[in-house]
Amino acid sequence: MSPKLELTGEELAKYRDNMRHSAAHVLAEAVVKLHPEAKLTIGPPIEDGFYYDFDVEQPFTPEDLKAIEKEMGRSIRGNSEFIEREVTREEALEQIKDNPYKVEILEGMQVFGHDHAPRGHMHIKFNNVRVPKENILLGVGRGFEISQVRLGPGRIHHCMRSIGKAEKALELMVKRGASREAFGKPLIKLGKNLEVVSRARIEINAMRLAVLQAAKAMDVLGNKEARVYVSAVKAMVPEKVCEIIDAAIQIHGAAGISQWTPLADLYTDMRHLRFADGPDEVHHMVVGRAEVQKYGLW
Ligand SMILES: Cc1cc2nc3c(=O)[nH]c(=O)nc-3n(C[C@H](O)[C@H](O)[C@H](O)COP(=O)(O)OP(=O)(O)OC[C@H]3O[C@@H](n4cnc5c(N)ncnc54)[C@H](O)[C@@H]3O)c2cc1C
């Protein structure tokens, strides 16, 4: 739909998100007015432009869209009032109780007590989902396969960023260990702390080489053939980086889990990667199986 209003300048840009959010609601209102049977699925929040997903008996035709746009214009010219209200979860559920789709996506999941705003992770229930034939990739029942191949490059990128986080943690570990004293000595010289630093450096170097090897394998062999190398770094990197960040937290004492350093955030971020990229065990399954296959024993 063509925009009727052009926003320019910082002052106006500030209101852009509000306008988009409101426009999404105007759209929903227009659709429900013209298609009372329509069920609303996903609406705001929005990042760019505005949208709403609708479940309707027949897909919208270009004529339907024109009529919807016209109805939106009518609604806007009618000076409808937009009221923003904060409501509790219970109030929201009561308000949308006749709209099962909305109820089913209402709950946002937290990660270690944080909501990963602004997009977050929704707990969603899919009912009778149908995918048009032309949108099926690879074949029915082969979704996991295609996602694994497709996700290879993204996963390597996660590993590279994770190594950067380990470098940061090691730097903080060394600086804190050298600058704070206990029992008359810098922390770094107490107990096995120097070995902890040494292990972190050795492991970061090993991870960097393993990721380079996986990236090279992808370039040379292609995503599919490189999957064992990719699984190897997916299994290795988040786990090792977690350990390095944990060691950095330990040497910081209580400050390590506070807001004074980025370590607590780094740790939770890295810990979630041990699931978000698939659980560690699944990556080990791929690597382990390939190893056994080398001897024709699988
Ligand atoms: C913050 C966050 C972001 C995410 N982002 C994405 C995303 O962008 N894309 C995406 O596709 N998914 C994403 N996920 C989902 C993630 O892929 C799944 O959580 C993960 O695959 C594990 O699935 P599950 O939670 O259903 O646990 P389950 O499948 O129930 O597994 C639970 C546990 O069972 C064990 N297990 C499972 N399989 C095996 C096995 N083969 N061998 C031995 N033990 C096993 C492991 O210990 C595992 O942790 C995200 C998850 C989180 C928390």
The ligand as a Gaussian input file, in Angstrom:
#p B3LYP/6-31G(d) Opt

LIG

0 1
 C       17.352000     -18.485000      22.986000
 C       17.074000     -19.567000      22.003000
 C       17.116000     -19.263000      20.657000
 C       16.847000     -20.248000      19.716000
 N       16.921000     -19.937000      18.401000
 C       16.676000     -20.878000      17.482000
 C       16.780000     -20.593000      16.097000
 O       17.118000     -19.474000      15.709000
 N       16.496000     -21.565000      15.209000
 C       16.130000     -22.812000      15.610000
 O       15.886000     -23.677000      14.780000
 N       16.036000     -23.118000      16.916000
 C       16.304000     -22.197000      17.859000
 N       16.211000     -22.513000      19.187000
 C       15.695000     -23.829000      19.561000
 C       16.780000     -24.858000      19.725000
 O       17.196000     -25.285000      18.441000
 C       16.214000     -26.024000      20.554000
 O       15.951000     -25.546000      21.857000
 C       17.227000     -27.161000      20.590000
 O       17.335000     -27.754000      19.325000
 C       16.818000     -28.230000      21.594000
 O       15.510000     -28.653000      21.349000
 P       14.500000     -28.715000      22.561000
 O       14.580000     -27.462000      23.351000
 O       13.197000     -29.150000      22.024000
 O       15.094000     -29.855000      23.500000
 P       15.000000     -31.419000      23.265000
 O       15.018000     -31.785000      21.833000
 O       13.892000     -31.906000      24.133000
 O       16.382000     -31.871000      23.902000
 C       16.599000     -31.772000      25.318000
 C       17.908000     -32.421000      25.668000
 O       17.894000     -33.785000      25.276000
 C       19.184000     -34.208000      24.985000
 N       19.258000     -34.693000      23.610000
 C       18.532000     -34.306000      22.534000
 N       18.922000     -34.969000      21.432000
 C       19.893000     -35.801000      21.814000
 C       20.690000     -36.748000      21.150000
 N       20.582000     -36.976000      19.846000
 N       21.615000     -37.420000      21.861000
 C       21.760000     -37.226000      23.189000
 N       21.030000     -36.331000      23.889000
 C       20.127000     -35.642000      23.219000
 C       20.101000     -32.994000      25.139000
 O       20.680000     -32.980000      26.412000
 C       19.136000     -31.838000      24.978000
 O       19.588000     -30.644000      25.586000
 C       16.501000     -21.564000      20.157000
 C       16.484000     -21.864000      21.514000
 C       16.787000     -20.887000      22.436000
 C       16.780000     -21.231000      23.900000

